[in-house]
Amino acid sequence: MSNNELRQLQTRVDDVNLKILKLINERGKLIQDIEQAKGTQEIHQYDPISDRKMLDNIHDYNNGPFKKSTIEHIFKEIFKAGLELNKNDHRKALLVSRKYKPENTIVNLRGEQIGDNKQHFIFGPCAVESYEQVAAVANAMKEKGLKLLRGGAYKPRTSPYDFQGLGIEGLKILKRIADEYDMAVISEIVNAADLKMAANYIDVIQIGSRNMQNFELLKEAGGMKKPVLLKRGLAATIEEFINAAEYIMSQGNDQIILCERGIRTYETATRNTLDISAVPILKQETHLPVFVDVTHSTGRRDLLLPAAKAAMAIGADGVMAEVHPDPAVALSDSAQQMDLKQFDHFFNELLSSKFIKV
């Protein structure tokens, strides 16, 4: 075969490619028209029987050289593309998405403008154990000009025999501290029935990892006039995390802070695996501020500072970490909480980082 004949064959292949492209797009337009017609009749279900009939008809006309299995694979992908096309056409822009709202959402916590392109910090003990314990941490924070205090009054624990928190007494302690030290307090609420009561004591409702897909709790929190800090589930995809936030916002509450706290993987060197890449993805896909909980993601005091620096460097709006006056006697998660001296070092080192914007 001469070079000229080869070039002619290659040109014919290019022409066929363009014809196939034109026909695939023409088919896609027909599928859109069909879906639109179904929409007027409120018919949206996938019809596998129809697809099977089309494949059988295609096989009847297949004269090779491709095998039946190859042709079936190709057309199944074309059918699948048609389904995805309709899904994208009808997908509503999520309220939490940048597509719906391009500018950043600002969450106001007692004067702290979360989402203002500066970085903020949430510190406090894992669990509220006593007034004196929380006050010691609050005092150390106030000396540093910090006013976002966390503390668990309700503690979902893996074992039913572990310390479960002080409940409403813990909330009362947090309220007292908030009033005395002029702080905004963040605490996890695990039961939708407790939200209205808890709103009298705390400034921010935290929805923890284990409850990220507790949809009734999310909807109830969405109906409240309180900011919500939503933590990513320990095995949740980013899409599932975003949709959990959508549950809250769909009820009218746009004061939401997303919190990446690590996900469960096969790795055992840390408590969880910090998905640091989730931060820029969430910042690009949503208009909500994003925090990183370095305590629960690492579970190790020695990794808190480098993890926090990484979070700041990659664009997180803030960092959350746990501090306890005496972690050795803490009633929960003693290995991952900083004492007050370690807290001083952690914060000073963090402030000296070139990535910090405060």
TARA-V281844 format. One record per residue. RES is the residue in one letter. BURIAL is b if it has 16 or more other C-alpha atoms within 10 Angstrom, else e. Layout:
((RES;BURIAL) (RES;BURIAL))
This chain:
((M;e) (S;e) (N;e) (N;e) (E;e) (L;e) (R;e) (Q;e) (L;e) (Q;e) (T;e) (R;e) (V;e) (D;e) (D;e) (V;e) (N;e) (L;e) (K;e) (I;e) (L;e) (K;e) (L;e) (I;e) (N;e) (E;e) (R;e) (G;b) (K;e) (L;e) (I;b) (Q;b) (D;e) (I;e) (E;b) (Q;b) (A;e) (K;e) (G;e) (T;e) (Q;e) (E;e) (I;e) (H;e) (Q;e) (Y;e) (D;e) (P;e) (I;e) (S;e) (D;e) (R;e) (K;e) (M;e) (L;b) (D;e) (N;e) (I;e) (H;b) (D;e) (Y;e) (N;e) (N;e) (G;e) (P;e) (F;e) (K;e) (K;e) (S;e) (T;e) (I;b) (E;b) (H;e) (I;e) (F;e) (K;e) (E;e) (I;e) (F;b) (K;e) (A;e) (G;b) (L;b) (E;e) (L;b) (N;b) (K;e) (N;e) (D;e) (H;e) (R;e) (K;e) (A;e) (L;b) (L;b) (V;b) (S;b) (R;b) (K;e) (Y;e) (K;e) (P;e) (E;e) (N;b) (T;b) (I;b) (V;b) (N;e) (L;b) (R;e) (G;e) (E;b) (Q;e) (I;b) (G;b) (D;b) (N;b) (K;b) (Q;b) (H;b) (F;b) (I;b) (F;b) (G;b) (P;b) (C;b) (A;b) (V;b) (E;b) (S;e) (Y;e) (E;e) (Q;b) (V;b) (A;b) (A;e) (V;b) (A;b) (N;e) (A;b) (M;b) (K;e) (E;e) (K;e) (G;e) (L;b) (K;b) (L;b) (L;b) (R;b) (G;b) (G;b) (A;b) (Y;b) (K;b) (P;b) (R;e) (T;e) (S;e) (P;e) (Y;e) (D;e) (F;e) (Q;b) (G;b) (L;b) (G;e) (I;e) (E;e) (G;b) (L;b) (K;b) (I;b) (L;b) (K;b) (R;b) (I;b) (A;b) (D;e) (E;e) (Y;e) (D;e) (M;b) (A;b) (V;b) (I;b) (S;b) (E;b) (I;b) (V;b) (N;e) (A;e) (A;e) (D;e) (L;b) (K;e) (M;e) (A;b) (A;b) (N;e) (Y;b) (I;b) (D;b) (V;b) (I;b) (Q;b) (I;b) (G;b) (S;b) (R;e) (N;b) (M;b) (Q;b) (N;b) (F;e) (E;e) (L;b) (L;b) (K;b) (E;b) (A;b) (G;b) (G;e) (M;b) (K;e) (K;b) (P;b) (V;b) (L;b) (L;b) (K;b) (R;b) (G;b) (L;b) (A;e) (A;b) (T;e) (I;b) (E;e) (E;e) (F;b) (I;b) (N;b) (A;b) (A;b) (E;b) (Y;b) (I;b) (M;b) (S;b) (Q;e) (G;b) (N;b) (D;b) (Q;b) (I;b) (I;b) (L;b) (C;b) (E;b) (R;b) (G;b) (I;b) (R;b) (T;e) (Y;e) (E;e) (T;e) (A;e) (T;b) (R;b) (N;b) (T;b) (L;b) (D;b) (I;b) (S;e) (A;b) (V;b) (P;e) (I;e) (L;b) (K;b) (Q;e) (E;b) (T;b) (H;b) (L;b) (P;b) (V;b) (F;b) (V;b) (D;b) (V;b) (T;b) (H;b) (S;b) (T;b) (G;b) (R;b) (R;b) (D;e) (L;e) (L;b) (L;b) (P;e) (A;b) (A;b) (K;b) (A;b) (A;b) (M;b) (A;e) (I;e) (G;b) (A;b) (D;b) (G;b) (V;b) (M;b) (A;b) (E;b) (V;b) (H;b) (P;b) (D;e) (P;b) (A;e) (V;e) (A;b) (L;e) (S;b) (D;b) (S;b) (A;e) (Q;b) (Q;b) (M;b) (D;b) (L;b) (K;e) (Q;e) (F;b) (D;e) (H;e) (F;b) (F;b) (N;e) (E;e) (L;b) (L;e) (S;e) (S;e) (K;e) (F;b) (I;b) (K;e) (V;e))
